[in-house]
Amino acid sequence: MKAIEISIDGALLGIFVPPAYGGFIHVALRNGPQNSIFANFHDLDLPEVREGQRISFRMIESPVDAADEPQIIRPE
């Protein structure tokens, strides 16, 4: 099972594991105040990203088994 790892400037924010049966990945970006971007990644609200920061999405092998619902794994 594949998952998406999300990071800003190399700091891991979380891993999105899609549902076991179908589903899709949806990311919405919108402009915010003072040259910033707000992002919503399915049910994971990402912090404000400022100009010059790098937001990264990387496909990885899922660290957990898929469930009926999408899962968000946050670093401790």
C-alpha positions as CSV (number, residue, x, y, z in Angstrom):
1,M,0.0,0.0,0.0
2,K,1.3,3.4,-0.9
3,A,1.0,6.5,1.3
4,I,1.9,10.2,1.0
5,E,4.5,11.8,3.3
6,I,4.0,15.6,3.8
7,S,6.8,17.9,5.0
8,I,7.7,21.6,5.1
9,D,11.3,22.5,4.9
10,G,12.2,18.9,5.7
11,A,10.1,18.7,8.9
12,L,7.7,15.8,8.7
13,L,4.1,16.9,9.3
14,G,2.3,13.6,8.7
15,I,1.6,10.7,6.5
16,F,-1.7,10.2,4.7
17,V,-2.8,6.6,4.2
18,P,-5.7,6.3,1.7
19,P,-8.6,4.0,2.4
20,A,-8.2,0.3,1.5
21,Y,-10.8,0.2,-1.2
22,G,-10.5,3.1,-3.7
23,G,-10.4,6.7,-2.8
24,F,-8.3,9.6,-4.0
25,I,-5.9,12.3,-2.8
26,H,-7.2,15.9,-2.8
27,V,-5.0,18.9,-1.9
28,A,-6.4,22.4,-1.9
29,L,-4.1,25.4,-1.8
30,R,-5.2,29.0,-1.3
31,N,-3.4,32.3,-0.9
32,G,-3.3,33.8,2.6
33,P,-2.1,37.1,4.0
34,Q,1.4,38.4,3.6
35,N,2.5,36.1,0.7
36,S,1.6,32.9,2.5
37,I,-0.3,29.8,1.3
38,F,-2.8,27.7,3.3
39,A,-3.2,24.1,2.4
40,N,-5.8,21.5,3.2
41,F,-4.8,17.9,2.5
42,H,-8.0,15.9,2.8
43,D,-8.6,16.1,6.6
44,L,-5.1,17.3,7.5
45,D,-4.9,21.1,7.8
46,L,-1.3,22.1,7.1
47,P,0.2,25.2,8.8
48,E,0.7,28.4,6.9
49,V,3.6,28.2,4.3
50,R,5.5,31.4,3.8
51,E,7.4,32.5,0.8
52,G,10.7,30.7,0.5
53,Q,9.5,27.6,2.4
54,R,9.3,24.2,0.6
55,I,6.3,22.0,0.9
56,S,7.0,18.4,-0.2
57,F,4.8,15.5,-1.0
58,R,6.5,12.1,-1.3
59,M,5.0,8.7,-2.1
60,I,6.2,6.0,0.3
61,E,5.2,2.5,1.4
62,S,2.6,2.8,4.1
63,P,3.9,2.2,7.6
64,V,0.4,0.8,8.6
65,D,-2.2,-1.4,7.0
66,A,-5.0,0.4,5.2
67,A,-8.4,0.7,6.9
68,D,-11.9,1.5,5.6
69,E,-11.3,5.2,6.3
70,P,-8.3,7.3,5.3
71,Q,-5.7,7.7,8.1
72,I,-3.4,10.5,9.1
73,I,-0.2,9.5,11.0
74,R,1.4,12.4,12.8
75,P,5.0,12.3,14.1
76,E,5.4,12.2,17.8
